[in-house]
Amino acid sequence: EAGVVQSPRYKIIEKKQPVAFWCNPISGHNTLYWYLQNLGQGPELLIRYENEEAVDDSQLPKDRFSAERLKGVDSTLKIQPAELGDSAVYLCASSFTPGGQASYEQYFGPGTRLTVT
Amino acid sequence: GDSVTQMEGPVTLSEEAFLTINCTYTATGYPSLFWYVQYPGEGLQLLLKATKADDKGSNKGFEATYRKETTSFHLEKGSVQVSDSAVYFCALSDYTGNQFYFGTGTSLTVIP
């Protein structure tokens, strides 16, 4: 089966510019996650979707970050405007969680490496 | 709050050496515990998991036992190979199943 697809794999932008990342989860997976991974650190959850509903966005910096998951499948994460400190890897993951619990295995995409100059 | 602490790297071993990567956790109730592996240029992959105390997760020669008394989930492998070179992340899902926490990762390099 196809894995989690993310694009682009790499993105270089100047500060104050907007940027968007796209994620296509594994078919049938109802839960989708966006994580931020700084160099030398573990992933940190930004937002979690159950189908099309954002059920946990407490760690998403809402002044500049936004996300959507239309129709409960693909998702887009946007940053506007980008800051130097946003340089990181943005990971998307998905899982099938019949009870809506995060204890089920998450499948990760390869990530998008963002560099803000 | 809940958290995961794992040993800092990098770790360099010779092929066929014994591997231990320590992981301890702080959590309310009974979390589920995981080890993920990230090979160069790839996404994280689940290596093994344990969902209750005294469970042993195992996969590809790796194993880890959920020890509630010591709040630990150490990763072990008896004989590492060059192909095991990667970054290993310990993680937990809290007792509600709604929160997921990762450790900072331990880089392993196995030399021939």
Interface residues (C-beta under 8 A of the other chain):
Chain A: G3 V4 Y33 G40 Q41 G42 P43 E44 L45 R48 V55 D56 L91 A93 T97 G99 G100 Q101 A102 S103 E105 Q106 Y107 F108 G109 P110 G111
Chain B: V4 S32 F34 Y36 G41 E42 G43 L44 Q45 L46 K49 T51 F89 A91 S93 T96 G97 N98 Q99 F100 Y101 F102 G103 T104 G105
